[in-house]
Amino acid sequence: AGSVSILEGPNAGLTAAYYLVYGYKDWADAMGVKLLDPDVNCTLSTYRPKTKNPALSEYVLPDQWVKADCRISIGKMKTHDNAGISLNLKNVAVGIVPKTVYGVIKLGLPHNKMHRVVADVNSICAPHFSVVDGLWGMDGWGAFHGQPVPSDLIIAGADPVAVDSVGAMCMGTIPWVYGNI
């Protein structure tokens, strides 16, 4: 690759602190990888979703993700109090939007239409390759109060819907229940 970047946009807190605490900063410096934060060092542009019934008519997203030659999403296998489950598609839809536009905990997104937000953002810029980290999953009232579950799974593939569908089934849910548009 000509260059490699990692983009992370946590719901709360400082992205730079997450990079530092979890060891990404030292590794990225050694490997020549750029660490991106949609609120600090990304160019933001407005994009229109390609879905039939969008939750919002447009989204402000980082160009570094939307225009990347190759987008890889690494999502955690967990339950989520608002979306039901969180794998790759939700990871992209909520993870890349800037807090400076959508607020802390991304409250500016219509949480009552999260399935549409997920479809909208991924219609603009879905990952080219998806990895679900299910080594330890989460069950119960996630994402903050769930219980860790040793799942011993890694699910990966080029079709993010298929990857998330397999992840949903491994979690004991029916995939089409989540994301029914």
C-alpha angles and dihedrals in degrees: 000000000000090000138351126211134180117212120196129172111179119195093242138010131035118310091213089058091053090050090050099043095047095047099251095121097060092042093047092048091051093046098041092244119151117228113215132199116189089217098049118025107015132095110237125211136172118252132184119226120239095218126113097235108026122192088219128019091229141008132211107227137168112265089214089069100034095048098037116127090226126019119195120185121200109192132179121239104239146129117256128205093220106029098033092231134019122210128132106315093053090041089061097040096052101022099060101043113100121248088215087068104028101030134234112323083015090269090163089072114087098254091187087064098041092137088059093045089054092049093044098052093042090050086061100042118358118176118266089216129020132201124188114203103213098155085113115013131185129239131184126028100357154200094047106010105033127117122252115248123195101229101160092209137134114182119188140166149130095261109071093194092053092046092051091044091055090046091051091050091049087054089054096251132121108249098218091057087072116058097016102164 
